[in-house]
Structures are given as C-alpha cells and as structure tokens.
Amino acid sequence: MFNKTKSGFTLAEVLITLVIVGVVASLTISAVINTYVESSTVAKVKKSLSILGQVKRLAEAQNGSIVGWDFGEGATAETATQFWNYLKPHISLTKDCGTSSNCYSVMTTRLNRSYQESYNSTIYYKFILADGSVMWFRTGGFNGTGKCSVADGGVDNVCALFWYDVNGEKSPNVFGIDIFLYEFGKDGVFPYLTNNCTKDSFGSGCSGYIMQHNNMNYLH
C-alpha cells in the first residue's frame, strides 16, 4: 500500500483569490467606463460645435451677416429672444424653454470646485437638443459692451456666449467634465480658447483643450 496525499486550495486561499480577482476586475471595468465616457464627451463637444457653426452659416445665408442682425446690445431676456429668432429655424431640438429655467435649473460647479453658479436668470435662453443635451446662451459682451464688439477667451468680436451640458441636468454639472463653453462670434463659432483647463482651474477653456488635443487628459 502506498500513501496517497491530496493537494488543493484551502477555503481561505480561494476566498483571497476571489477578492483579488474582484478588485482587479472592478478597477479594469471602472477604467473602461471612464475611457468610454470621456471619448463620448469628446465626440459630443466636437459635434455640438459643428452644429452651432452650421446654424450660424444657415442663419447668415438667410439674414445676412450677424453684425447686421437686430437683437440690440447688452445681455437681457429681450436681446436673447431676438437673437434666438435668427437661429431657431436652423436647429433641431426637442424643447424650446426660452428664458425660463424649466430646462436647466441646477447649480453648476467649476472644475476646481471653488465656485458655483446658477443660470436661472432670464438673460439666458435655454433649449434641449434631440439627444437630451442642453444648451443655453446670452448675448452681449461683459461690462455693457455693445453687440459683437467684445474680445473674450482669445476670440474677437464675440456676439454671444453658449454653454453646453452634454447630459442635461444629470450630474455632475461641472465645467470641463460635462459642461463646455463656446463663443458665437462675427467670424465663426469657436471653443473657449483660453488655457483655463486644468484640475485646479475653473475649466472654462476645456472646450478649446478638447478641440486641440482630442482628449480629456486634463482630468488625470
């Protein structure tokens, strides 16, 4: 008779292995999801900027140069509504909210979490696009400058500022993560071109970063 010994894993060893596999799997899945979300956001930023550019071209083809549009000066509910009348026939949307806060009433946060802001004021005109994303804008420059005369964020002759939230009122509502800023100018529609796009910044320039680098590496 020969002695036969049986070897195998103890229950503790099996449990430890399962825990390790679970941790690795969760980290891998999380990384894959983050990569997908970021690549999807990059695509949406590029697409929305292209849409606004096309809207401007169509509106000008029908109404002449934007500098001749009759929407007044400054940033008020009236100027925003008048400006929108030129754009509306050329943009597809699911809801036109006007200057009310029905479309977007959340509190937004800057990328460095240092500042929060609401866009409930009637100077902002809001609308929802077919994919559920939200845009809002206001006319005029800062400090009472006349229409299409302000220079801001690296762009001259800005007529209006547009904000874009890729997933609407869903969280996180943070600049540079799901909120991006565009400039609607005399010479075209541009991303906000300042270098204000790091984790320690407001994040207002992250649309420009994305267009230049085709990624969101500033988050890492």
C-alpha positions as CSV (number, residue, x, y, z in Angstrom):
1,M,0.0,0.0,0.0
2,F,1.2,3.5,-0.9
3,N,0.2,6.5,1.0
4,K,-1.8,8.9,-1.2
5,T,-1.8,12.6,-0.4
6,K,-4.3,15.0,-1.9
7,S,-3.3,18.6,-2.5
8,G,-5.6,21.6,-3.1
9,F,-6.6,25.1,-2.1
10,T,-7.9,25.8,1.2
11,L,-11.1,27.8,1.6
12,A,-9.1,30.8,2.8
13,E,-6.9,30.7,-0.3
14,V,-9.9,30.5,-2.6
15,L,-11.6,33.5,-0.9
16,I,-8.4,35.6,-1.1
17,T,-8.0,34.8,-4.8
18,L,-11.7,35.7,-5.5
19,V,-11.2,39.0,-3.7
20,I,-8.1,39.8,-5.7
21,V,-9.8,38.9,-9.0
22,G,-12.8,41.0,-8.0
23,V,-10.7,44.1,-7.2
24,V,-8.7,43.8,-10.4
25,A,-12.0,43.4,-12.4
26,S,-13.6,46.4,-10.7
27,L,-10.6,48.6,-11.5
28,T,-10.5,47.4,-15.1
29,I,-14.2,47.9,-15.6
30,S,-14.0,51.4,-14.0
31,A,-11.2,52.4,-16.3
32,V,-13.0,51.1,-19.4
33,I,-16.2,53.0,-18.4
34,N,-14.2,56.2,-17.8
35,T,-12.5,55.9,-21.1
36,Y,-15.8,55.4,-22.9
37,V,-17.5,58.3,-21.1
38,E,-14.6,60.6,-22.0
39,S,-14.4,59.6,-25.6
40,S,-18.2,60.0,-25.9
41,T,-17.9,63.5,-24.3
42,V,-15.1,64.5,-26.7
43,A,-17.3,63.4,-29.7
44,K,-20.3,65.4,-28.4
45,V,-18.2,68.6,-27.8
46,K,-16.9,68.4,-31.4
47,K,-20.4,67.6,-32.8
48,S,-22.1,70.4,-30.9
49,L,-19.5,72.9,-32.0
50,S,-20.0,71.8,-35.6
51,I,-23.8,72.1,-35.3
52,L,-23.5,75.7,-34.0
53,G,-21.2,76.6,-36.8
54,Q,-23.7,75.2,-39.3
55,V,-26.5,77.0,-37.7
56,K,-24.6,80.3,-37.9
57,R,-23.9,79.8,-41.6
58,L,-27.5,79.0,-42.4
59,A,-28.8,81.9,-40.4
60,E,-26.5,84.3,-42.1
61,A,-27.4,82.9,-45.5
62,Q,-31.0,83.8,-44.8
63,N,-30.5,87.1,-42.8
64,G,-27.1,88.5,-43.8
65,S,-24.0,89.0,-41.7
66,I,-24.6,88.6,-37.9
67,V,-23.3,92.1,-37.3
68,G,-26.4,93.4,-39.0
69,W,-28.9,91.3,-37.0
70,D,-31.3,93.3,-35.0
71,F,-31.1,91.9,-31.5
72,G,-29.9,95.0,-29.6
73,E,-27.0,95.4,-27.2
74,G,-26.1,94.0,-23.8
75,A,-27.5,90.9,-22.2
76,T,-31.2,90.8,-21.5
77,A,-34.1,88.4,-22.0
78,E,-35.2,90.6,-24.9
79,T,-31.9,90.5,-26.7
80,A,-31.5,86.8,-26.2
81,T,-35.0,86.1,-27.6
82,Q,-34.4,88.3,-30.6
83,F,-31.0,86.6,-31.2
84,W,-32.7,83.2,-31.0
85,N,-35.3,84.1,-33.6
86,Y,-32.5,84.1,-36.2
87,L,-31.2,80.7,-35.1
88,K,-34.3,78.7,-34.3
89,P,-35.3,77.8,-37.9
90,H,-31.9,76.2,-38.4
91,I,-31.5,74.0,-35.3
92,S,-33.2,70.7,-34.4
93,L,-34.4,70.5,-30.8
94,T,-36.9,68.7,-28.6
95,K,-37.8,71.6,-26.3
96,D,-37.6,75.4,-26.5
97,C,-37.5,76.7,-23.0
98,G,-37.0,80.3,-23.8
99,T,-35.6,82.4,-20.9
100,S,-37.3,80.4,-18.2
101,S,-35.5,77.9,-16.0
102,N,-37.6,75.0,-17.0
103,C,-34.9,73.3,-19.0
104,Y,-32.0,73.8,-16.6
105,S,-32.3,74.8,-13.0
106,V,-29.3,73.1,-11.5
107,M,-26.3,74.6,-9.7
108,T,-23.2,74.2,-11.8
109,T,-19.7,73.9,-10.4
110,R,-16.3,74.9,-11.6
111,L,-13.7,72.2,-12.3
112,N,-11.6,73.1,-9.2
113,R,-14.8,73.1,-7.1
114,S,-14.1,76.7,-6.0
115,Y,-17.2,78.3,-7.4
116,Q,-20.8,77.5,-8.1
117,E,-23.2,79.3,-10.3
118,S,-26.9,79.1,-11.4
119,Y,-28.2,80.0,-14.8
120,N,-31.7,80.7,-13.8
121,S,-31.5,84.3,-14.8
122,T,-33.8,85.4,-17.7
123,I,-30.8,86.7,-19.6
124,Y,-30.1,83.1,-20.6
125,Y,-32.0,81.5,-23.4
126,K,-32.3,77.7,-23.0
127,F,-33.2,74.7,-25.3
128,I,-32.8,70.9,-25.3
129,L,-31.4,69.1,-28.2
130,A,-32.6,65.8,-29.6
131,D,-30.0,63.7,-27.7
132,G,-31.1,65.2,-24.3
133,S,-28.2,67.6,-24.0
134,V,-28.9,71.2,-23.0
135,M,-27.7,74.5,-24.5
136,W,-28.1,78.0,-23.2
137,F,-26.7,81.4,-24.2
138,R,-26.7,85.0,-23.5
139,T,-26.0,87.9,-25.9
140,G,-23.6,90.9,-25.5
141,G,-20.2,91.2,-24.0
142,F,-19.1,91.8,-20.5
143,N,-19.5,95.2,-18.7
144,G,-22.1,96.6,-21.0
145,T,-20.1,96.4,-24.2
146,G,-22.0,96.6,-27.5
147,K,-23.1,93.6,-29.6
148,C,-20.3,91.6,-31.4
149,S,-17.7,94.0,-30.1
150,V,-16.1,92.2,-27.1
151,A,-12.9,90.2,-27.2
152,D,-13.0,87.3,-24.8
153,G,-11.2,84.0,-24.4
154,G,-8.9,84.5,-27.3
155,V,-11.7,85.4,-29.8
156,D,-12.5,88.9,-31.1
157,N,-16.0,90.2,-32.0
158,V,-18.0,87.9,-29.7
159,C,-21.7,88.2,-30.2
160,A,-22.9,85.6,-27.7
161,L,-21.6,83.0,-25.3
162,F,-23.0,79.5,-25.4
163,W,-22.9,76.8,-22.7
164,Y,-23.4,73.2,-23.5
165,D,-24.2,70.4,-21.0
166,V,-23.7,67.0,-22.7
167,N,-26.1,65.2,-20.4
168,G,-28.5,67.9,-19.4
169,E,-29.5,68.2,-15.7
170,K,-27.8,64.9,-14.8
171,S,-24.8,65.1,-12.5
172,P,-22.1,66.2,-12.2
173,N,-22.8,69.5,-13.9
174,V,-19.2,70.5,-13.7
175,F,-17.2,72.7,-16.2
176,G,-14.7,70.6,-18.1
177,I,-16.5,67.3,-17.3
178,D,-19.9,67.7,-18.8
179,I,-20.3,71.5,-19.3
180,F,-18.4,73.3,-22.0
181,L,-18.3,76.9,-23.2
182,Y,-18.4,78.2,-26.8
183,E,-18.1,81.7,-28.4
184,F,-20.5,82.7,-31.1
185,G,-18.6,85.4,-32.9
186,K,-18.7,87.5,-36.0
187,D,-16.2,85.3,-37.8
188,G,-17.5,81.9,-36.6
189,V,-18.3,79.7,-33.7
190,F,-15.3,78.8,-31.5
191,P,-14.4,76.8,-28.4
192,Y,-13.4,78.9,-25.5
193,L,-9.7,79.1,-26.3
194,T,-8.1,80.2,-23.0
195,N,-5.7,77.9,-21.3
196,N,-8.1,77.7,-18.4
197,C,-8.3,73.9,-18.4
198,T,-6.6,72.1,-15.5
199,K,-8.0,70.3,-12.5
200,D,-7.0,73.4,-10.5
201,S,-8.8,75.9,-12.8
202,F,-12.4,77.0,-13.5
203,G,-12.4,74.7,-16.5
204,S,-13.9,77.3,-18.9
205,G,-11.3,76.6,-21.5
206,C,-11.8,72.9,-21.7
207,S,-13.7,73.0,-24.9
208,G,-10.6,74.6,-26.5
209,Y,-8.4,71.9,-24.9
210,I,-10.6,69.1,-26.4
211,M,-10.5,70.6,-29.9
212,Q,-6.8,71.0,-29.7
213,H,-5.9,67.6,-28.1
214,N,-8.9,65.4,-28.9
215,N,-9.0,64.0,-25.4
216,M,-9.7,64.9,-21.7
217,N,-6.3,64.1,-20.3
218,Y,-6.5,67.3,-18.1
219,L,-8.7,65.2,-15.7
220,H,-5.9,62.8,-14.9
